[in-house]
Amino acid sequence: MAVSSGYDGNGAAAAPIRVLGPLEVSGERGPVSVAPGRQEIVLGALVLELNRVVETTRLVDALWAQDPPKTARAQVQICISRLRKALSDGGVDAIIETRARGYVLRAPEDATDIGTFRRLVAEAHALARDGRKMPAVERLRSATGLWRGRCLAGLPSEALAGTAAQWDERRLEAVETCMRLLLELGRHEHLVGELMQLVGCHPLRERLRGHLMVALYRSGRQAEALDAYHRGRAMLAEELGLEPGRELRDLAQAILTDDPGLALEPAAPRAVAPALCTEAAQERGADRDPVVTPRQLPADIGDFVADGTLVSAVGDAVTEGQDKGQLNVVLVLGGPGVGKSTLARHVAHRLATEHFPDGQLYCDLREAGGQLVGPAQVLGRFLRALGVPGQAIPEALDERAEMYRSLLAGRRILVLLDDAVSESQVMPLLPGTGSSGVLVTSRGQLTALPGTRRFDVEPLGQTQAVQLLGRIIGEQRVESEREAAGDLIRLVGGLPLALRIIGARLVARPHWSLTSMWHRLENEQRRLDELAHGELSIRASLSLSYDGLAAADRRLLCLLSLAEGTEIPSWLGAALLDDTTPHPTDLLEPLIDMRLLDITATDRDGEFRCGMWHIVRMFARERLSEESTEAERAGAVRRMVGGWMALVERAHKEIYGGTYTLVAGRGERWYPPEDHVRSCLRDPLGWLESEQANLLNAVELAARSGLDELCWELATALVTLFEARGYPELWERTHRVALAAVQRTGNERGQAAVLGSLGTLHLYRGEHEAAGPYLSAALEIFERVGEVRGQALCLRDLARIERHHGDDDRALALYESAERHFVRAQDAIGRAYVLGEMAHITMRRADFTRTRSALDEALGICRSAGFGRGQALALRRLGQMLMYQERYEEAERTLLEVLAMVGASGDLVGEGYVLHDLGRVNAHLRRTDQAVRYYSRSARIRERILDHSGAAAVRADIVAILGRPMTPVC
């Protein structure tokens, strides 16, 4: 990478980051070295989109034109990291920030030469409008002097070449404007040499040639002016088979006839451009080629409904900076049937008359059969629409594009390109100057299109969907069945195309009610059949996106329909395909690009979660048998459930310090990438909570798929969540499903594990009598199959029943037996729990030495394992012991420490217990108000987790301290 002294060609302080030529960077400490190759390309891409997000996929495309390696995203991250260090070390006033989809270079506009150029040109335009032409010329000279060569010269990136070429085009536009202003100021004699050089470098630019002709004519060199015209005409005819444009022909005619309109009026200089004297030339009968104004927009829709804010934002983006010559390319993105084309057409009609009076060009870039329309074909249509005879249209794509840009130069024309599939379709159709606007709709991202503004179209909200349905079938009909209308909208997810089909069918059959329509759609197997009317079809719309996918992506989409959760984590695609890539998100990217999946959330490491519309899921299910065999589908489900099991097991290990207290099975695990596992399990209990819906679905899917071993393992492992966060109803739901699954297959070990866990659930609910049969049945099986840890768990819980019955001797004997079994099973945490419970018995017997010894040992075990919940439990028992010893202030301090621990971990059950203990401590200290507050908080929590017997015990203590019942706790 070249380095610079820090000054531009005009002697002014140069911007720290310069791309108008070879890439250069300098900071407070002098030149900054950026490694050539990838780092230069990444920085160049970020500078070209200063203060705007550049998606990672675009950076990958910029670095690898074809077949990027599997490590592409990781290599981009490495480049970003090194660039951040280089900018920081060099003292450059710019930082690279990470965003959900990519990165943004955050810096002041003048930190780059592009920003300085943009500012200077804007100032020049403002000065020229105020009649201050010489200061405007000075600004333009400074702006064009920033160039040190072609934009990003030497960077080997095809993807960036298009954007760089646009900046080179803007420089030439600024040069042309500067020449025009100098001509208006009467500097024609001094411009001849410079204009000759410019025309020699850019012989096909008619504006520069026109400026040269005017300068020569005003310098008394009429013959040379006409010679310049004829040389340009001959070159156009030879290279493109074209005649010069109308403006240049009119100017030549005016020079030939010595038109007085060409003379510079000293008192009031007239603007002289190639368009000068057009009217005079017409009066004398010069060539009168008619100016064709195309009006190709399809009709707007009368019942259009959309987010008004979005409509305004898209319109503003298309016209923003139009008066400054800034070309705006606006992308309207969305999935199949979401209404992006309808919105774009509506916006185009709103802008057509006022902002684009010179015409509107339109093309659907996908034909009725789904075939793509190539850019050469589109250019042929557009050129004919602009008045070019068929025989004058060149064959080569590049030549057609050059002619198209020439015809649009200086004209205010809106180009609407509907349903674009790739950047290569769109790039040749972009105008060369900023007087026109471009509006593109696409299902994909089109990330390589330079300088674009992007807007995502989402399905309609409830209010807008009701409004659309009312406009189609009549508001009165909707109002009369408002509830059914809401049900229909929810059934199709607010998708506008689906609502239009429903509306069309109801209009065609006025005797149908909205309720009857809902019943037709309720059957999932026939829903896509019902969502068709005439040429409108949800299935056909989805097929266009589906058929555009690669075979591997189609297969993945179909397999993803097997996942029934509300969200799809990034690792799930890799599990379904059994792909061991370290970056599983890459597998989902093509489906996201085609809007068949939506990103619903992104974590702090950039890993995202996706959602799949219900209609897309049904469509994918239809295609499932075409894309996979029964054995492949079974394997995909097994790996998916195995992935959930591996993550839940790991979460349990993170919480407990190991697989303690879990009865292990032989279900097959599928392990997501380790980096992903570490990321999502930073807060293991929080992760279990956030994935609750997916985990419940996984238990039920395993049962339906005959994966009984994984089913019972996953259900019992989820007790880690259910017990800590208070979900007894989910505990029971998953275990009833798992019990049925293991009973169907005669899986004894699984039956024992589920029965034992159900017994624990009854104890959790305070249903001691109901717990006994479950625990006894589980213990019998565990003894038969030789499962030591399972026996220990059952003995532990049977001891709790004996304690409830008041038989502490029997309970202590069972606890001692459980401890021996936990030692045999090498389950330290199970043993620590038993030690705590034995301590509670010895505490009540006032054997405080033995109690303290057991609690110290339990606390040491839990601290060694890093099991926070166990530490809190042991400390709570210590606080209770201090209460028994009437050391209430010490007990309060200990219990407040426990309260902080369980609150931080979200352990609602533990919080309910320790609040009750704190109430008792404060009651002993005669702090009645504080005691009641603790009791009240405890009662609320225990009601919330459905611990009604526990809540009743708390209320009994409130009555005891107040002498009367308190107002019921909500």
N, C-alpha and C positions, 0 to 999 in steps of 0.2 A: 504494500500500500504506500502511495506517495505521501510525503509530509510537506508542510507548507510553513512559510514564515509567519503566517497569521494575518496577512493583509491581502485584500483583493486587488484586482487590476486597476482600480481607481484610487488606490492609496487609503481606502477606508478600512477600518478594522474588519477582518473577515469573520464570518460565522464560525463557531467551533466545529460544526459538522457540515461538510461540503460534499455534495453529490453532483453538482452541475459541472461535470468533468470526472476525472478519476476520483474515487472516494478518498477524502482526507478528513482527519480529525485532529483538533488541537484543543488544549485546555490551559488551565492556569499554570501548569508546569511544562508547557511547550507541546510539541507534537506528540500525539498518542498513537502508538503502534497497534494496528488491528491486523491479526493474522490474515494473509490472503486466502481466498477461497471461500469456505463456508461462512466464516465469521463476517467477512465483507458482504457476502450476499444477504445474510440475515439482517445485518445493520442497515444495508441499503433498502431492503424491503420495509423495515420499520420507519426509516426516515421518509420514504415516499408516502407513508400513511401517518405522518406525525400526529400524535395525540388521538389516534384512532386505533382500534383493536385490529391487529393482523392475526388471523386465525392460524393455528399451528399447521393445519392442513395446507394453507397457502405457503407457509415457509418450507414445508416439505416439498411442495411442487416447485418452489423456486430453487431448491437445492438439487433435486433429482427430477429431471424432465420425465423420465420413465422408470418404472420398477424401483421405487424407493426400497431400501433395505428394511427388515423388520425392526431394526433399531433406530429408524429415522426419527421418531419423536424423542427418543433419549438423546440422540445426537444434537437435535435442535436445542434441547434443554442445556446440554453442555455448552453449546455456542452462546446461549443467552447468559449463562453463568459467567463465562469468560469475558463477554462484552460488558456485563455489569462491572466486573472487576477493573477492566481497562478504563471505562469511563470514570469510575470512582477514583482510581489511582491517578488518573490524569487531571482530575479537577474539572471535568466537563459538566456543565450545568444541564444534565439530562439523566433521567433514570428509566430503567425498563421495568414496568410493572406486569405482574402476572394477572391474567383475566381467565374467566371460565373456559373460553374457547381458544385463547392464544395469549398474545402479549401486546403491550402498547408502549411506545417510546414517549415518555412525558417530558416535554421541554418547552420553553418559550418559543414563539414562532421564529424570532430572530436568531435562535440558536442554530438554525440550519439556513443554508443559502437559498433553499427553496422557499422557506418562510420569508426571508428578506426579499426575494424576487416577487413573491405574491404581494407583499406590503407595498413595495415600490410601484408596481404596476397599478395597484388600486389607487395609490396617491396620484399617479399620473392621470388616470381617468378622471378623478375628481377635479384636478387642476384644469384639465382640458375642458370639462363641462363649465367651469367658471371663467373660461376665456383666457386662462393663464398658460399659454401654450409653451413658452420657453421653459418655465419651471417643470412642466410636464415632460418636455423633451429631456431635460436633465435627469429626471427620475427614470425615464425609460433607458437612457444611456447607461445609468448606473445599474439598472436591472439586467440589461443584456450583457453588461461587462462582467457580471458574476460568472459567466460561462468560461470554463477552461478547456472545453472540448465537449464531446457528446455526453449527455447525462449518464452517469455511472459507466463511463468508458472503461472497458477492460474487464467488466464483471461477466463471468461466463454463466449467465442465467437467462434462458429463453423466457421464463415466466415474467421476469422483471423488464425485459426488453420493451414490451408494449407500453408499460407505464412510463419508462424512461423516454421513449419516443414521443409520448404526449407532451412531456416537458420540453423537449426540443422543439416541438410544434409551437408551444406557447411562446418560446423565445422568438421564433420567426414572426409570430403574430405581433409581438411587442415591437420588433424591428419594423414591420410594415406600418404600424401605428406611428412610430417615431418618424419614419420617412414622410408620411402624410402630413404630420404636423409641421415638419420643417418646410415642406412645399408650401403649406398655407402661410408660413412666415416669410416666404420669398427667398429661401436659401437654395434655390434650384441649381445655380451654377456650382455651388460647393458640393452638391450631392451626386453629380453625374458619375464621377469616378467610383464612389462607394456603391451606387446603385448598379453600375456595370459589374462590379465584383460580385454583388449579391445575386444578380440575375444569372451570372456565369455559374455560381454554385447551385442555384435553384431555378433552372431554366423553365420549369413547368408551373411556377407560381405566378399567376396572371396579375395579382395585385402588385408585386414587385416590378414586373415588366411594365405595368401601367404607370407606376410612379416614375420609372426611368423614361418612358415616352414623354410624360408631362415635363420632367426636368429638362430633357433635350429640347423639347419644343420651346419652352420658355427661355432657354439659353440661345435661341435663334438657330437651332439645329434641326429644322423641320424634317429634312430628308433623312437624317439619322434616326429621328423618332419613328418615322414610317418604316425604316429599315429594321429597327428593333422589333416592330410589330410583325413584319413579314418573316423574319427569322424565327420568331416564336410560333407563328402560324405554321410554318413549314415543319418545325420540330413536332408540334402536336399532331399534324397530319401523318408524319412518318412513323411516330412512335405509338400513337393512340388511335389514329384514324379519325380524329376529331377536328372540328373547327374551334377557334377561340370562343370563349364565352361572350355573351351578348354585350357585357359592359366593356370589354376590351375592343370588340368590333366597333361599338359606338364611339369609343375614344379615338380609334384610328380614323373613323369617318370625320370626326370633329377636327382632328389635326390636318387631314387632307383638305378640308374646306376652310381651314383657318378660322374656325368658329370663334367669335369674340368671347364666348363663355369660358374659353381656356385661359384668357388673360388674367393676370393677378391684379386685383383691384387694391391699390395701396391703402385706401381709406377703410375699406372693409373687406379684408381678404376672404374669399370664398373657399369653402372646403373643396379640395380637388382630389378626387380618387378615380379609379377606373370607371366609376359610374358617372363621372362628370359629363354634362351635356347630353344625357340620354334623351331628354325631352326634345332638345334642339335637333338631334339626329333623327328622331322620329318624325318631326315636322317636315324634314327635307326628304322624307321617303327612304331613309336608311332601312337596313334589314329589320323587320318587325317580327322576330321570333316570339310567339306568345309565351308568357311566363305561366307555366302550368302549376296550379295550386291543388295538390292531391288532398282528398278528403276520404281517407280509407277506414276511419274508425267504425267498428261495428256499433250497432245501436245501443244506447244506454238502456238500463232496465228500470222500468217505472216503479217497481216495488222494491227497489234497492234498500237494504238495511245493513248498516255496519257501524262500527265505532267512529263517531264523528271526529274524535281527536286523531285517530289514525288516518282518516281521509285527509284531514287538514295537513297533518305532518308529511304525508307522502307528496301532496301537492306543493307544499313549501319547499321540500327537498328538490323537486324537479326544477323549480324556477329560481332557486336561491343563486344569487350571483350572476344571473343571466345578463344583466346590464354591464357586467365587467368581463364578459367573454369567458365565463367559467363553465365548462361542460359538466353537467351533472348526469351521472348514470345511477338510476334508482332501481334497486331490486325489491320486488314484492315477493316474499317467500312464504310457502305454506304447503301443507300436505294435500293429498287428493280430496277434492270436494269441499275445500275450506272456503272457497270464494275469492281466491286471489285474482283470478282473471276478471271477475265481475267488478271487484274493487278498482283494479287498474283501469278498466274501461271507463268507469264512472269518473275517476280522477282525470283521465285524459279529456273527457267531454267538458269538465269544469274548466280546464286550462286552455282548451283549444282556441277559442275566439280571442281572448284577451292577451294571452302570452305567446301563442304560436299561430299567428294569423296567416303565415305563409304555407301552412298545410300540415297534415298529419299522415304519417305512413304507418301501416299496420301489417303484421304478418303473424300467423300462428305457426310456430316453428315445429309443430308436430302435426302430420296429416291425419285424416280421419282414421286410418288403419294403424296409427301409431308410428309410422315411418317418420324419420327425422328429415326436415327440410334443410338442405345444405345452404351455406351462406352465398355461394355463387348463384343458386336459384333465387334466393331472396333478393339479391342485388339486381338480378335481371328484372324482377317484378318492380322493384323500387325505381330503377332507372326508366322503365317504360312509364311508370306513374309520374315521373318528373319530366316527361316529354321527350325522352331520347328515343329515336326510331330504332326498331329492332335491329336493322342492319348495321347501326352505328355502335351497338353494344359489344364490347370486346369479349373474347372467349375466356381469357385468363382471369382468375379470381382477383389477383393483385391489381390488374388494370381496371376491372370493374369497381373495386373499392376506391381507387384513386379518382375515377370519374365521379363516383357517388359523393365523395368528400368535397370535390370541387363544386359540384352542383349545390351542395348544402351550405357551402362556405358563405357566411354573412346572412343567411336566411334563418328565420325563426320557425323551425319545423320540429314537431314532436314525433319521435319514433317510438312506437309501442311494439315490443317483441314479446309474444305470448308463449308461455310454456317452453322456455329454453331448457335444453338438457346439458349443454356444455359451454365452456368459455369459447371454444373454437367456433361455435355457431354465432356468437355475439360479437367477438372482436372486430371482424371485418365490417360490421354494420354500424360501428360507432362513427359519428361525424368527426371531422377534424378540428372544428372550431366550436366555441362555447355558445354560439347564438342559438343552437338547437338544444333539445332535451331528449333524454332516452329513459324509457320506462320499460323494465323487463320483469316478467313473472317467471318463476321457476319453482320446481319441487326440490331441486338440489341447491347447494350452497353457492356454486360459481365463485369460489374464493379467489381465483386467479384474475378476476376482472379488476382492473385498477381503478382506484378513486371512486368506489361505489358507496352509496348509502343503502342500508339494508333495513327492511321492515318485515316483521313476521306477522302473518295473519293467523289468528286463533279461531277456533269454533265460537259461535255466538253464545253469549250469556243468556240466562233465562229470559230476561226482559226483552232483549233484542230478538230472540228466537220466537217468542210469542208474537211480537210485532210483525215479523216476517210472515209467520203462518196466518196472522189476521189479514195482512194485505193480499195474500194469495186466495184464501177461501172466504174471507169476510170476517170482520171483527166480531160481529154478533154471533156467528157460529162458534168462534173460539171462546167467547165469553160464556156461552151457554154450557160449555164443557171445559171449563178452565182447568180442572184437575186432570182430565184426560189429556188435554193439550200439554200440560207439564210432564205427564208420564211419557208421552210420545217424544218430547224434546230430550228428556233424560235417556230414553232408550237409544237414540241415535247420537247422543253426546253433543247436541247443538250444531251438528254438521250442516251447513247451509244447503249443499246439494241434496242430502237426504231429506231435509225439510221441504225443499222444492218438489221432490218426487212425491212425498206424502201429500203436499198441497195439491199437486196436479191430479193425483188419483182421487182425492176428495172432491175437487171441482168437477171432475168427470163423472162422479157418482154422488150427486147431492143427497141421495137417500142413505148413504153411509154415515154413521156417526164416528166421532173421533175415538170413541171407546172401541168400536168394532175394528177400526184401523189398528189400534193398539194391540188387540187380541191377535190380529194377523201377524204383527211384528214380534209378538212375545215369543213365538217359537224360533229359537236361535237357528235351527237347521234350515228354516225357510226364509229367514230375515232378508238375506241378500236377494232372494228371488222376489220378495215383495217390494224391495227398494229399487224398482225399475218402472219406467213409464215412458212410452215412446222412445225417443233417442236418449233419454236421461237414464243413467244406470250407475249405481255405486260400484258394482262389480267391474264394469268397463273402465271406470275412472281409476280404480285401484290396479287394474290389470296393466295400465300404461306404466305405472311406477314399478310394478312387480316385474314386468317383462324387460324393463331397462336395467335390472340388476344382473350382476354376474351370477353364474350358477351356484357358487358357494354361498353368496349372500342370500339368494332365494331360499336355499336349504336352511340357513340359519334363521331367517324370518319365520319359516314354518315351524322349526323346532322351538323357537321362542314362544309360539302360541301354546306350548305345553305348560309354560310357567303361568300360574294363575294368580300371582300376587299383583298388588296394585302398582308396584314399581319393579324395575329390572335392574339389579346391581351390575356394575361393569364386568365382573368376573363370570357372570352366568353364561354369556355367549361362548366363552372358552370351555366351560364345563360341558355344554351341550355338544360341542364339536370335538371335545377331548383334545383341545389345542393347548400346548404348554407355553405359549408366548408370554414373555414378561410384561407385555402391554396389552391386556385383553380388551381394553377400550377400543383399540384399533379395529377389532372385528365388528364392532357395532357402528363404526363411523359411516360406512356406506348406507346403512339403513337410516341413520340420522340425516345424512345428506339428502336422501330421497323423501324425508319427512314421513317415513313409515314408523319411526320411533321419535319421540319427543324427549328432550332432556328436561327432567323435572326438578333436579337438584344437583349441586356440585359441592364437594367437600373442600376443605382447605388445601388439600394436596392436588386438587384439580380432577380427582376421580368423580365421574358423574353417574347419575342414576337416570334411567329412562322409563317412560310410560308408553304403553301401546293402546291406541284407541280400540274400543271394543269391536268396532266394525272391522278394523284391520285384523284383529285377532281372529274373528270369524272367517274372514277371507283366507288368512294363512292356514287355518285349520282345514278349510276345504282343499287346499293344495298339499296338505301334509303327506297324504298317501302317494302323491306324484313325486315328491322330493326325497322320500326316505322309505326304507323297508320297516317292517314291524320290529325286527331285531334292532335296527338302528334307533328307532324311537324308544324302545325299552332301555337300551344302553344310555341314551341321552337323559331319560328320566332318572335312571339309577345314579348317573354322575351328578345330576342337578341336586338330588336329595342328599347324595354323599357329600357334596360341597357344603350344603347347609349344615350337615352333621359335623363336618370337620371344623367349621367356623364356630359352631355352638360349643363343641368340645374344647376348642382353644380358648373361647371366652370364659368357660368354666375354670380352665387351668389358670388363666390370668387372675381371676377373682379369688380362687381357693389356694393358688400356689401349686396346683397339680390336679390330677384326676381324682382327687380325694372325694369320697362319699358317692361316687358314680359307679354303678354296676355296668361293666363294659360288655359290649356285644361284639359280634363279628361282622357287622355291616361294612360294606366297602366304602371307604372314604375317597373323595376327590379333593385335592388340595389346591386352592387358589394360589397365585404367586405370593411369596413371602412378604414382599414390600406392601402389597395390598392388604394382607392380613394384619400386618403391624399398624398400618394406617387406620383401618376401620376399628381395630380393637384397642385404640388408645384409651377409650372409655368402654370397657367390655359390657358393663351392665346397661349403659346408655345405648350401646349398639344393639343388644338384645331387645331393648324396648323399641328402638326405631324400626327393627325388622320384624316386629311382632306379627303383622299380617302375613308376611311372606313365610314365616316359620310355621304358623298355623296351617297355611295352605300346603306347605311341604309335608307335614304330618299326614294330612288327609290324602294328598297325592300318593304318598308312599303306600298308604293302606289300599287305595284303589288299584295301585299298580302291582300289588302282590309283594311289595318289599317289606315284609313284616319285621325283619330284623332291624332295618333302619328306622322303621316306624316307631317301634317301642324305645329304641335308643334315643331318638330325637325327642320323643314325648317326655321321657323321664329326665333327660338332660335339661329340658326347658324349665324344670322346677327351680333351677337357679334363678330364673327371672320371676316365675309365678310367686315364689315364696318371699323374695326380697321386696317386690313391688306390689304385692297384694292382688293377685289375679286368681282367686280360687275357682271362678267359673271357667276360666280357660284351662286351668289345671285339670278340672274334671272333663271338659270337652275333649281335649287331646288324648286323655287316658282312656276314655270310653272308646274312642276310635281305635287306639292302639290295642286295647284289650280284645276287641272284636277281631282285629287282624291276626293277633298271635293265637287266638283260640281257633280260628279257621284253619290254621296250618299246624296246630299242635305244638307250637313253640313253647316248651316248658320254661326255659330260662326267661324268655320274654314275658310269659304270664306271671311268673313270680315277681319280676321287676315292676311290672305295672300294678299288680295287686298290692305289693308292699308300698308303692308310692301313693296309691289310693288310700291306704290305711293312714299314711302320714297326712294326707289331705284332710281326712276326717278329724285327726288330732288338731290340725291347724284351725279347723272350724269349731273346735271344742266338742266334737261329737265322739266322745271316748268309747261309748258302747258300740257304735257302728264301726269303729276302727278295728276292734279286736279280731273279728272273723277274717278280714282282709290280711292282717299281719300274720295270723296263725297259718292261713293257707299259704302265704308267700314263704314263711319260714320252713314249712314242711317241704316245699319244692326245692328251696335253696339247699336244704340239708341233703336232699336226694341227689341233686346234681353237683354237690360239692362246691357251691359258691360261697366262700367265706365272708366276703364283704357284704353280700346280700344278707347273710345270717346276722352279721353285726348290726346292720341297719334295723332289721326287724326286732332284734333283742332290745336295742336302744328304745324303740318306740313302744314296745310292750312294757318296758319299765315305766314309761310315762303314764300308761294306763293304770298301773299299780299305784303310782304316786297319787293319781287322781282319786283312786279308791281309798287312799289313806294308808296303804300298806308299804311304808318306807323300807322295811326290812326286805320284803320281796323285791321292791324296786331296786334297792341297792345291789342285791344279788344278781339281778338281770343286767344292771349297768356294768358290774364287774365282769360278767360273762361277755357282754358286748365289747368291753375294753380289750379282753384277751383276743377276741376275734379280730378287732381292728388292728391289733399288734401283728397278728398272723398275716393279715392282708396288707401290712405295711401302709396303713391309712392313718397318718399322723393327725389329720384334721378331724376325722371321725373320732379318734381317741380323745382329742382335746375337747370336743363337744361333750363327750361322756364324762370327762373329768369335771367340767363345769356343772353338769347336772348332779353328779355325786356330791360336789361341793355344796350345792343348794340343800341337799338332805342333811349333810353334816353341819351346815350352818344353822338349820332349824333345831338341831340337837345341841347347839352351843359348843360344838367341837371346832372352835375357830382355828386352832393350830392346823388340824387336818384340812380344814376348808382353805386356809390361806396357802398351804402347800400345793393343793390340787389346782387352785386358781393360778398360782405363779407358774406352775408347769404348763397349764393350758395356754396362758398368755405367752409364754416363751415359745411354745410350738407355733402358735398363730403368727407371732412376729417373725419367726424364722422363715415361715412359708410365705409371708406377705399377705396373709388372709385378714383383711381389715374387718370384715363382719365378725369373724371369730374373736378378734381382739376386743371389739366393742361388747360382745356377749360376755367375755371373761371379766372385763372391767365393770360391766353392769352387775354381775354377781358379786364383785368386790364391793361395789357401792351398797348392795343389799346387805352384805355382811356388816359393813360399817353402820348401817341402820340398826341391825340386830344388836350391835354393840352400843347403840345410842350415841354414836359419834356423828351427829347429823350434819354439822358443817363440813366435815371431811367427806361424808357421803354425798352431799350436794355438789362439792367440787368435782368429785369423781364422775357423778352422773351427768353433770353439765359437759364434761369432756366427752362422755359417750354420746350425748345428744348432738354435739358438733360433728362427731364421726359419722353417725347414722344419717344426719341431715346432709352431709357432704356427699355420701354415697347413694342417697335416694332410697335408703332402706326404710320404707314406710312401716313395716311390721315392727322393726326395732324401735323406730321413733315412737310408735304408739305405746310400747311397753315402758320405755325409759321416761316418757312424760308422766305416765301413771306413777312410776317410782318417785319422780320429783314432786309430784303432788303429795304423796305420802310424807316425804321428807319435810316439806313446807308445812304440812298439817301438824307434824310433831313439833316444829319450831313455832307453832301458833301464828303462822303467816297465812291467815285464812284466805284473803283475796288472791294471793299468789298461788296458793294450793288449788283453788277453784279454777284459776286460769289454766294451770297445767292439766288438771282433770278434764276440763272442757276440750282442750286441744287433743288430748288422748282419745276422748270419746268420739270426736269428729273423725279422727283418722281410723279408728277401729270400725266405725260404721261404714266408712268409705271402702274399707277392704273386706266388708261383709263379716267382720268378727263380732257378731251380735252379742254373744255371751261375754266377750271381753268388754264391750261397751256397757253392758248391764252391770258388770262388776265395778266399772269406773263410776257409773251413776250412783251405785250403792254407797261408794265412798263420799260422793258429793252430799248425799242425804245425811250421812253420818256427821260430816263436818258442819253442815248448815242447819241440821235439824229439820230440814224440809226439802222436798224435791226442787231442783232448779228448773228454770224454763227449758223445755226440750232442746237438745243440741241439734242443730241442723247438719 
